[in-house]
Amino acid sequence: MNRSFLIAQISDLHLKAAQRLSYGVVDTLGALRRAVDHLNALQPRPDIVLVSGDLVDFGRPDEYAVLHPELARLHMSCYLVPGNHDHREHLLAAFADHTYLPRSAGEPLDWVVEEHPLRLIGLDTTIPGAHGGQLLDSQLRWLDEQLACRPDAPTLLILHHPPFTSGIGHMDREPFINAAALERLIGRHPQVERLLCGHLHRPMQRRFGASLICVCPGTSHQIVLDLQPTAPAHFNLEPPGYLLHHWHEQALVTHNAVFGEYPGPYPFYDAHGLID
Ligand SMILES: [Fe+2]
């Protein structure tokens, strides 16, 4: 297909129940509501929304019960992968209407969606009860088979944990298990346009195999940009953001954008030309 297609990616919603603030500070529900309103008002409107994990803060059913109606306010389809703050079974129970999610108990929530100009493959990188990420050997075999059967279909992989070392000390203590094997696999399948990740709560890019990893900022709080090995586990409230992936003329351009209010827009030009 040759038509253009617009994908918004949001990440790390960390939603809580009962109006509670994350870490006693962050109004994650208010932030998500502003994000949904913003995405619904975008012109052109995104065709779909991807949510790259940490949907809620503690994986509890009451948190997913708050999340579901908020995401249902989106005017476009949205697709979810879990993060380390999620709970597979509680997520599945709350999102029974998300029919692309697999239903086999205890298995990683890996999925494929074929109905868009870009093929979408969701990968569950969580290790139940742990902070770090992994892809099991069985998941890598499944991914290899999936990619091998449609080598000409431009494809996005959506996974919570970025399979690389970020340089932010406290986020790197648990290396991604099987990252090297994943990178070799990606190298064999150049139709993978992007690996779309979250977890790091700030935008990053890295070459990976024959592709590119893009990490999405959080919808609420960001991880402090501190590249010292001893960086403490701190967050801040710098402007939250999202990624807008624009498939156009058979190429994908990724834009980094922020939520919130700021001055502008202002014109560069008036009737006399460039404003002096
Ligand atoms: Fe997170």
Boltz pocket constraint, residues with backbone or C-beta under 6 A from the ligand:
constraints:
  - pocket:
      binder: B
      contacts: [[A, 12], [A, 14], [A, 53], [A, 54], [A, 83], [A, 85], [A, 199], [A, 200], [A, 201]]
      max_distance: 6.0
